[in-house]
């Protein structure tokens, strides 16, 4: 059973930066599509970025391209989201999520529209103007 725990959220002024972390446990040899999502008050949850932890380039939502960077530290089983030039509209609860990637690696197997089965509890990010 995969378990995910986010950390690193907080309050920051517009233009500032935050780095979110997601500590993963419960898997050792399998590969997963790892992702960051966010949900602002009164809005639907949206995917922010995804990363195949078996290889390949990350994929970003258009709204965060050039602003956010998703990365991983495999030995530590940790996923990161570096958020720069934050704006008030980035205020949301941020979630880490994952889904299993069976079989051999193929391009595009980890994508923004994937069905994510494992979720963390979330970490709040608040950006003030």
C-alpha positions, -999 to 999 in steps of 0.1 A, spaced: 0 0 0 15 33 -11 14 61 15 21 97 7 28 126 31 32 162 20 50 189 37 64 224 30 33 244 26 28 278 43 21 314 38 42 336 15 39 369 -2 33 372 -39 66 368 -58 80 344 -32 89 307 -35 80 275 -17 92 240 -21 67 212 -13 79 177 -5 61 144 -7 75 115 12 64 82 -3 65 48 14 51 13 8 67 6 -26 102 -5 -34 106 -20 -69 75 -9 -88 73 23 -108 47 50 -104 34 81 -120 38 107 -93 18 139 -94 10 172 -77 -26 185 -77 -42 215 -61 -76 226 -51 -86 262 -43 -117 270 -23 -148 267 -44 -129 253 -73 -123 218 -87 -91 200 -81 -66 204 -109 -35 186 -118 -3 207 -117 25 184 -128 33 147 -132 65 127 -133 72 91 -141 95 79 -114 109 53 -138 122 79 -162 111 104 -188 104 142 -188 79 158 -164 46 171 -178 31 204 -166 -3 220 -167 -2 251 -189 -11 273 -159 22 265 -142 47 260 -170 79 279 -164 68 287 -128 67 253 -111 92 224 -113 85 188 -103 114 166 -94 123 135 -74 149 121 -52 146 84 -57 169 72 -30 148 91 -5 115 82 -22 106 119 -21 88 140 -47 92 178 -48 74 207 -62 94 239 -65 71 269 -68 85 302 -79 70 337 -85 40 327 -66 7 345 -72 -24 349 -50 -42 326 -75 -18 298 -65 -34 297 -31 -48 262 -27 -44 229 -9 -17 210 -27 -18 172 -29 6 145 -38 -7 115 -57 4 84 -75 -7 55 -97 11 23 -105 28 19 -139 29 -18 -148 51 -33 -175 80 -18 -194 86 19 -198 69 36 -228 67 74 -235 36 91 -222 25 64 -198 25 90 -170 2 119 -181 -19 147 -167 -51 127 -173 -41 96 -154 -62 79 -128 -44 85 -95 -52 59 -69 -30 70 -40 -33 104 -23 -17 123 5 -35 145 30 -25 178 15 -5 208 25 -19 244 24 -3 271 4 -14 306 9 -1 335 -12 -9 370 -1 -8 401 -24 
